[in-house]
Amino acid sequence: FHSLGAFADYPVSRWSDALIKLLDEIKYEVFVLMLEDYWLTRPVNTEAVRMCYDYALQFENVLRIDLTTDRLFSFGPRYPNDVPHYGNCGYLDLVKTEPGTQYQMSMMTAVWRRDNLRRVLIPGETPWQVEIDGTARVAQMKDLLVLGTRQWPVKHILAYRGGNPNEANLSELNAEDAAFIREQEWVQSASVVSA
């Protein structure tokens, strides 16, 4: 756990400032970034995450390796035949998204190289600006590589879509997990969207 200070110091309009501060303070060359409202829907394939981590550590031109299906479906719903195969990392099939592909800077769970992420970020951006405007910056940095896998090492839902903290999405969680979250009162029952 790494504290950046008071939440009030980083309103949504300065979300990138907090991430920049984190990158300047941590020593890890490669790390997994998973936001707090990504709720797991199955156990994580930790072996696959470790392989992606090792790959990013080995190849300095990697910006990120998506651990969800964000990159796999970035070309539209043409899975699996039309997604460009980039290579393999152990038993993982790697896919590559070309510069200019939407959401190269997606904040979905991924392995990141700290130095490359720091090159892309600028102060004073919301998370949505980081994803959209950051993607435009990545398109200009032809040396950076954005990869994903066909295997989906981390499966999660985005609990709060569009930054709306008043409506939690539990629709993709199994019934036991959703019930536990309600019992613990982690979300208000009036704000829950269920299946």
N, C-alpha and C positions, 0 to 999 in steps of 0.2 A: 504494500500500500504506500502510495506517495502523495502526500498532501501538498496542494498548491496554495493554500491559504483560504481566505474567506470566499465563499461562493459569490458574495456581492461584488467582489473585485472583478469578476468575469461574467458580466451579463451576456446574453445570447449574442449581442452585437460584437462582443470581443471574445467569442469562443476560440478563435484561432490563437489569441494571445496566450490562453491557458495551455493549449497544446504546444506552442512554441516554448513556453517556460518549462514545461515538462521535458521536452526534447533537449533543452539546454542543461537540465539538471541531472538527467539519468545518464548512466554510463553504458547502457546496453547498445551495441551496434544494431542488433536485430531484436524485435519484440513483437508480441501480439497485442493489438489494440481491439478491445471489445467494449462497446459503450454499455452503460448501466441499464439501459432499457432493452437490451437484447437478452431475451429469456430462452434458455435452452429447451429444446423439445425432444432431444434424445442425448444419450451419452456422447461426449466428445471423443473422436478418434485421436487420442493423444499421440499415437505413433505417427500418424499422418501429419499432425501439426509439427512434430519434431523433425520430420523429413523436410517439410517446407521451410522450417526455421534454418536447418542446416544448409539447404539450397541457397537461401537468401544470404546467409553468412558467407558462403563460398563465392557467389557471383555478385560483385559490387555494383552492377548496373541494375539490379532489381530494385524497384520502388516498393512494390507490394505483391504479395501472393494471396489472393482471395481464398478464404477458407469456407465460404458459403458457395452458392451457385450464382453469385452476382456476375462474375466474368463469364461463366458458362452460358448464361442466357443473355449476355449483353448484345448479342447479335439478333435477338428476337427468339421466338419459340421454335428454333430449327434443330434442337437437340435430337439425337447426338451427331448426326452425320455431317452437318455443314459447319461445325465449329472447328476452326483450325487447330490441328494437333501440333504442339510445339516440341514435345519431347516427353521424357519420363523422369521421374524422381522416385526411385524404387518402384513400387507398384502403382504409384500415382500417375495418371495421364495428365500432363500439363497442357493447358490451352493458353494462347496468347491473344491479347486484344491490341489491335493496332492503335497508334496515336490518332486521336480524333474520334475514337469510339466513346460513346457516352459514359459518363461516370467512372472514368479512370481513377478519380480520387474518391470513389465511394468510401464511406466510413463503415461499411459492413465489415464484420470481423475479418481481419487479415493479419498476415505477418508483414511487417514493415521494416525497411532499412532506415534507421534514424537519420543518417546524414542526407539521404535522398529526400525523405519527407521534409526535412528542415529546409532544403533548397526550394521546395514547391510552396511552402506556407508563407503567407504575408500577414501582418497584424491587422486587426480590425475586421475580421470576417466572421459571419455566422457559420454554423455547420453546413448549411445549404450552399452558401457562397464558396466554402472550401471545396465542396463536391463539384459544383458547376464551374465556377471561375478557376478553381484549382485544376480541373480537367483541361481547360483551355491552356493553362500554363504548361501542364505535362505534355500536351500535344506539340508545344514548341521545343521541348527538351527531348530530342530524338534519341538520346542515349539511355533513357530510362525504360525499364521493362516492367510491364504489368501482366501478371500471370494469374491463372486460376487452375482448378483441377476439375476433372469429371466426377470425383469421388465424394465431394461434399463433406469434408472432415468435421465441420461444425454446423449443426442445424439449429436455428433459433428463429423466434418471431421478433418482430419489432413491436414492442409493447405500446409505445406511445408514438403514433404516426403524426408526422407534421409538427412535432414538438408540442402537441396538445397534452398537458399533464392531467387533464380532467377526464380522460377516457382511456382506460387500459384495455388492450386487446388480448384476451385470454383464449381466443377462438381456436388456436392451433395447439394449445397445451392439452395434455391428457387430463381427463376428468379429475383424477386424484390430485394432480399438481394444482389445477385451477381451484379446487375446493380448499386445499391447504392455504393457498394465497389469500383466499377470502376469509378463512378462519383466523389467520394471523392478522387480518385487517391491514395487509400491505397496500391494498387498494380499497377505495370505498365501493361498496356493492352497486351503488347507483351509477358508477362510472365504468362499469365492466361491460365489455362487448364479448359475448360468449357464442359458442357454436350452437 
